[in-house]
Amino acid sequence: MKKEDIKKVVLAYSGGLDTSIIIPWLKENYNNCEVIAVSGNVGQADELEGLEEKALKTGASKLYVLDLTDEYVNDFIMPCVKAGAKYEEYLLGTSHARPCIAKGLVEIALKEGADAIVHGCTGKGNDQVRFELAIKHFAPNMPIIAPWREWDIKSRDEEIDYAEAHHIPLRINRETNYSKDKNLWHLSHEGLDLEDPANEPQYEKPGFLEMSVSPLQAPDEPTYITLDFCQGVPVALNGEKMSAKEIVLALNEIGGKNGIGLLDIVENRLVGMKSRGVYETPGGAILYKAHEVLETITLDKMTMHEKARIAITFAELVYNGQWFTPLREALSAFVDKTQEKVNGTVKLKLYKGNIINAGVTSPNSLYSEDIATFGESDYNQADATGFINLFGLPIKVQAMVDQKKD
């Protein structure tokens, strides 16, 4: 589609630096087109405050704020928790939020009859892929505009220059200009001093951490919690029944106070480069740990090992923006089958950044104390002789053949 044919666009709008300057830039470069801003609420909380006023003042014709919080938790986060999906230890907080937001974005674009969808992702990042693959799934013929791949702006400092020249108010300054992404699952930090992997993150500096505290500043006494699961999904915290979203939010508070869920990694981006990021995922880290503990007594060996293998593929699909694909759906179907008997209660001890297993029970437990005990049991230890002879037969035969050669 030619630029002159673009009359109305829908913009994925966060109110951050990138999307704030995109609105006037679009009007300057796309024939003063109408810009409809869409913000997907996936739990960014205070970041939504004053968003409509800001969007309208910078040139948008209207702002949609879509409450996607329940959908995000139930349809995107929980499948990843059940799968045990981690990308290089990263709990996918930005990755699974993007397809959720993009789905809502397309719905508004089709409703409004937009000529194109716009996003503020850089050409260096993973999010451009995540947004665009989801858009292609729901609207395969929808044109996509990515200003970072078109404009002459080269850095965040130049973005701030542009904002100041156009009198766009910002919540950041040049000294605190970390690139952040926040939702109800996590908060990511990139840029500034973090671009050098030799620099230690400033965990104790006031204002750096938002969802957590440094383990050094956590209480000197441990906090005990219990989590109940039904078919791999959390259903109660400390004996109180809650929705999955309520549990995530409550665990964020509990885990954050105890310095849980900090991750500092150099990850391998989809676009080919390595990137250093610091993540806060207090509630998520607790949920993953509890779920893993429960699976140790409810899954058989072969299922557990196969599930661990596909968890890598599952995480790569999510990280690479391939949520809406036949393979991801097929893997989710496999995972859901494995979760049918992942029921029970996990007790954890939280202490200064550590998540310590403090006990687990399940009505579907495969653990038998009668069999595993070091005391007297019905287990016939003499049976091991025949097992070892058969299990070791290929080794014995190979050794006999080798001896003949000598």
C-alpha positions in Angstrom: 0.0 0.0 0.0 1.3 3.5 -0.9 1.7 6.1 1.8 -0.9 8.3 0.3 -3.5 5.5 0.7 -2.9 5.4 4.4 -5.8 7.4 5.9 -6.3 5.7 9.3 -4.0 3.6 11.4 -4.2 1.7 14.7 -1.2 2.1 16.9 -0.1 -0.3 19.7 0.3 2.4 22.3 2.0 2.2 25.7 2.6 5.9 26.3 6.3 5.2 26.6 9.0 7.0 24.7 8.7 5.1 21.5 5.0 5.2 21.0 4.7 8.8 22.3 6.8 10.2 19.5 5.3 7.8 16.9 2.0 9.7 16.8 3.3 13.0 15.6 5.8 11.2 13.4 3.0 9.3 11.7 1.1 12.6 11.1 4.2 14.2 9.6 5.1 11.3 7.4 1.8 9.7 6.5 -0.3 12.6 5.3 -1.7 13.6 8.6 -3.5 10.2 8.9 -5.9 9.5 11.7 -4.1 7.6 14.6 -6.2 5.4 16.8 -4.2 4.4 19.9 -4.8 1.0 21.4 -3.4 -0.1 24.8 -3.6 -3.7 25.8 -3.9 -3.8 29.6 -1.9 -6.9 30.6 -1.3 -5.6 34.1 1.0 -2.6 33.7 -1.0 -0.8 36.5 0.1 2.8 37.0 1.5 3.0 33.5 -2.1 3.3 32.3 -2.8 6.4 34.4 -3.3 9.5 32.3 -2.8 7.5 29.1 -5.9 8.8 27.3 -5.1 12.5 28.0 -1.5 12.0 26.8 -2.6 10.1 23.6 -5.1 12.8 22.6 -2.7 15.6 23.3 0.0 14.1 21.1 -2.4 13.7 18.2 -4.4 10.5 18.5 -8.1 10.7 17.7 -9.1 8.2 20.4 -7.7 5.6 22.8 -8.9 2.1 23.4 -7.8 0.5 26.7 -8.4 -3.3 26.4 -8.6 -5.3 29.7 -6.7 -8.4 28.6 -5.6 -9.4 32.1 -7.7 -12.6 32.6 -7.1 -13.7 29.0 -3.4 -13.1 29.3 -3.1 -15.2 32.5 -5.4 -18.0 31.5 -4.7 -18.4 27.8 -1.0 -17.4 27.5 0.7 -17.6 30.9 -0.8 -20.8 32.3 0.0 -22.9 29.2 3.6 -21.9 29.6 3.6 -22.7 33.3 2.1 -26.1 32.7 4.7 -26.7 30.0 7.6 -25.6 32.2 8.6 -23.4 29.3 11.7 -21.3 30.0 13.9 -19.6 27.4 17.5 -19.7 28.7 16.0 -19.4 32.3 13.8 -16.4 31.1 10.2 -16.8 32.1 8.9 -15.3 28.9 7.2 -12.2 30.4 7.5 -10.0 27.3 7.2 -12.9 24.9 3.7 -14.3 25.8 2.3 -10.8 26.3 2.9 -9.7 22.7 0.6 -12.2 21.0 -2.1 -11.5 23.5 -1.9 -7.7 22.8 -1.6 -8.2 19.1 -4.8 -10.2 19.0 -6.7 -7.3 20.6 -5.0 -4.8 18.3 -6.2 -6.6 15.2 -9.7 -6.8 16.6 -9.8 -3.0 16.9 -8.1 -2.4 13.5 -10.8 -4.5 11.8 -13.6 -2.8 13.8 -12.3 0.6 12.9 -11.5 -0.2 9.2 -7.9 0.8 9.6 -5.6 0.9 6.6 -2.6 -0.3 8.6 -1.4 -1.4 12.1 1.6 0.4 13.6 4.0 -0.7 16.4 6.9 0.9 18.1 9.3 -2.1 18.2 12.9 -1.6 17.2 14.5 -3.3 14.3 16.9 -5.0 16.7 14.4 -6.6 19.0 12.3 -9.7 19.2 9.0 -7.9 19.8 8.7 -6.8 16.2 8.5 -10.4 15.2 6.1 -11.4 17.9 3.7 -8.6 17.0 3.9 -9.1 13.3 3.5 -12.8 13.3 0.4 -12.5 15.4 -1.0 -9.8 13.2 -0.4 -12.0 10.1 -2.3 -14.8 11.8 -5.4 -12.7 12.4 -5.2 -10.3 9.5 -2.9 -11.8 6.8 -3.3 -8.9 4.4 -3.1 -6.0 6.9 -0.2 -3.6 6.1 2.2 -3.0 9.0 4.2 0.1 9.7 7.2 -0.1 11.9 8.7 3.5 12.3 12.0 2.2 13.8 12.7 0.6 10.4 11.9 3.8 8.5 12.9 6.9 10.4 16.3 8.5 10.8 16.2 8.3 14.6 19.1 6.1 15.7 19.0 6.1 19.5 16.9 6.7 22.6 18.7 10.0 23.1 17.6 11.1 19.7 14.0 10.0 20.6 14.1 12.3 23.6 15.4 15.1 21.4 12.4 14.6 19.1 10.0 14.5 22.1 11.3 17.7 23.5 11.2 19.4 20.1 7.5 18.4 19.8 6.7 19.3 23.5 5.8 15.7 24.3 5.9 15.0 28.1 7.9 12.0 29.2 8.1 10.2 32.5 11.8 9.4 32.1 15.0 11.4 31.7 18.3 10.7 30.1 19.9 9.3 33.3 17.0 6.9 34.1 16.3 6.0 30.5 16.2 2.2 30.9 14.1 0.3 28.3 11.5 -1.3 30.5 8.5 -3.6 29.8 6.0 -4.2 32.6 3.0 -6.4 33.0 1.4 -8.4 35.8 3.9 -11.2 35.2 7.2 -9.4 35.1 9.3 -6.2 34.7 12.3 -6.2 32.3 15.2 -3.7 32.4 17.6 -3.1 29.4 20.0 -0.4 28.3 22.3 2.2 30.0 24.8 0.5 32.4 23.2 -2.9 31.8 24.5 -2.9 28.2 27.9 -3.9 29.6 27.7 -7.4 31.1 30.6 -6.5 33.4 28.4 -4.1 35.3 26.5 -5.4 38.3 22.8 -4.4 38.3 22.0 -1.7 40.9 19.6 -3.8 42.9 20.0 -1.8 46.1 19.6 1.6 44.3 16.3 3.2 45.2 13.9 3.0 42.3 15.7 0.4 40.2 13.6 -2.5 41.3 9.9 -2.1 41.2 8.3 -5.5 41.8 11.0 -6.8 44.1 13.6 -5.9 46.6 17.2 -7.0 46.7 17.7 -10.2 48.6 20.0 -8.2 50.9 17.0 -6.0 51.9 14.6 -9.0 52.3 13.3 -10.0 55.8 15.6 -12.1 58.0 12.8 -14.5 58.7 11.5 -16.9 56.0 7.9 -16.8 54.7 6.0 -20.1 54.2 3.3 -20.5 51.6 1.2 -23.3 50.2 -0.1 -23.6 46.7 -2.9 -25.9 45.5 -3.0 -27.1 41.9 -5.7 -28.7 39.8 -4.5 -30.2 36.5 -1.4 -28.1 36.6 -3.2 -24.8 37.2 -2.9 -23.0 40.6 -6.3 -22.8 42.3 -5.6 -21.8 45.9 -2.9 -19.9 47.9 -2.5 -20.6 51.6 -5.7 -22.6 51.5 -7.8 -19.7 50.0 -9.4 -20.4 46.6 -8.5 -17.8 44.0 -8.4 -17.3 40.3 -5.0 -17.8 38.6 -4.7 -14.1 38.1 -5.4 -13.3 41.7 -2.7 -15.9 42.7 -0.1 -14.4 40.4 -0.8 -10.9 41.8 -0.7 -12.1 45.4 2.6 -14.1 44.8 4.1 -11.0 43.2 3.6 -9.2 46.6 4.8 -12.1 48.7 7.7 -13.0 46.4 8.7 -9.3 45.9 9.1 -8.7 49.6 11.4 -11.7 49.9 13.7 -10.8 46.9 12.4 -13.7 44.8 12.5 -13.8 41.0 15.5 -11.7 40.0 17.2 -12.8 36.8 20.3 -11.3 35.1 21.1 -12.9 31.8 22.7 -12.4 28.4 20.2 -14.1 26.1 20.3 -15.0 22.5 17.8 -12.9 20.6 15.9 -14.2 17.7 17.5 -11.6 15.4 20.9 -13.0 16.0 22.6 -10.8 18.6 23.2 -11.4 22.3 21.4 -9.0 24.7 21.7 -8.4 28.4 18.5 -8.0 30.4 17.5 -8.0 34.1 14.1 -9.4 34.9 11.8 -9.3 37.9 9.3 -12.2 38.0 8.6 -12.8 41.7 5.2 -14.6 41.4 6.2 -16.4 38.3 9.3 -17.8 39.8 7.3 -19.2 42.7 4.7 -20.7 40.5 7.2 -22.4 38.2 9.1 -23.9 41.2 5.9 -25.1 42.9 4.7 -26.7 39.7 8.0 -28.4 39.1 8.0 -29.8 42.6 4.4 -31.2 42.2 5.3 -32.9 38.9 8.2 -34.8 40.7 5.6 -37.0 42.4 2.8 -37.0 39.9 4.5 -37.6 36.5 6.1 -40.9 35.5 9.7 -40.9 34.5 9.2 -41.2 30.7 6.5 -38.5 30.6 8.6 -36.2 32.8 11.7 -36.5 30.6 9.8 -36.1 27.3 8.0 -33.1 28.7 11.4 -31.5 29.7 12.6 -31.9 26.1 9.5 -30.3 24.5 9.6 -27.5 27.1 12.7 -26.2 25.2 10.9 -26.2 21.9 7.8 -24.7 23.5 9.8 -21.9 25.0 11.6 -21.2 21.7 8.2 -21.0 19.8 6.9 -18.5 22.4 10.1 -16.5 22.4 10.3 -16.4 18.6 6.7 -15.1 18.3 5.3 -18.4 17.0 2.4 -18.7 19.5 -0.3 -19.0 16.8 1.2 -22.0 15.1 0.1 -25.6 14.7 3.2 -26.9 16.5 2.6 -24.7 19.6 -1.0 -25.8 19.7 0.0 -29.5 19.3 2.5 -29.2 22.1 -0.1 -27.5 24.3 -2.4 -30.5 23.7 0.4 -32.9 24.8 1.1 -30.8 27.9 -2.6 -30.6 28.8 -2.7 -34.5 28.7 0.3 -34.7 31.0 -1.4 -32.3 33.5 -4.5 -34.4 34.1 -3.1 -35.8 37.4 -0.9 -32.8 38.4 -3.1 -32.2 41.4 -2.0 -31.5 45.0 -0.4 -29.1 47.4 3.1 -27.7 47.5 4.6 -26.0 50.5 7.5 -23.6 49.9 9.8 -21.5 52.1 10.8 -18.1 50.7 14.0 -16.6 52.1 16.2 -13.9 50.7 15.8 -14.7 47.1 15.6 -18.5 47.6 12.6 -20.7 46.9 13.0 -23.8 49.1 10.8 -26.9 48.8 9.2 -27.5 52.2 6.9 -30.4 51.3 4.5 -31.8 48.7 1.4 -34.0 48.7 -0.9 -35.3 46.0 -3.8 -37.7 45.7 -2.2 -38.8 42.5 1.3 -39.3 43.9 3.4 -42.0 42.3 5.8 -42.0 45.3 5.5 -45.0 47.5 7.3 -44.8 50.9 6.7 -48.5 51.3 8.8 -49.3 48.2 11.4 -46.5 48.5 12.1 -46.9 52.2 15.5 -48.0 53.5 13.7 -50.1 56.0 11.9 -53.4 55.5 9.5 -53.5 52.6 7.9 -55.8 50.1 10.5 -54.9 47.5 12.6 -58.0 46.6 16.2 -56.7 46.3 17.2 -60.0 44.7 15.1 -59.0 41.6 17.8 -56.5 40.8 20.3 -59.3 39.8 18.3 -60.4 36.7 17.5 -56.8 35.8 21.2 -55.8 35.8 22.2 -58.9 33.8 19.7 -58.0 31.1 20.3 -54.3 31.2 24.0 -54.8 31.0 23.9 -57.5 28.4 24.9 -55.3 25.4 27.9 -54.0 27.4 29.0 -57.6 28.3 28.6 -58.8 24.7 30.7 -55.8 23.4 33.4 -56.5 25.9 33.5 -60.2 24.9 33.9 -59.2 21.2 36.6 -56.7 22.0 38.5 -59.3 24.0 38.5 -61.7 21.1 40.0 -59.1 18.9 42.8 -58.6 21.3 
